[in-house]
């Protein structure tokens, strides 16, 4: 498979995951039906923070997530103002997993 295709596809996945956190105030689903959105948003946000948490466990996925500044910013926002305690917890776990390990820090010296 073409490496450029894989990089483009990986970037698309990050975009989709970030959109799934539902942080955009102009989120089309929110604007369309506010009441339904508020009912389902906590579960959707939790599902997507869980995805981030799981992806952070893989070294190559962690690297791809760290390349996009929006990931850390968005996860930080969820830890403070997530729509559920589970989403906040998973966002915190993802941020912990994104921290460099001691071995990685030693390699960079």
Secondary structure, 3 states (H helix, E strand, C coil): CCHHHHHHHHHHHHHHHHHHCCCCCCCHHHHHCHHHHHHHHHHHHHHHHHHHHHHCCCHHHHHHHHCCHHHHHHHHHHHHHCCCHHHHHHHHHHHHHHCCCHHHHHHHC
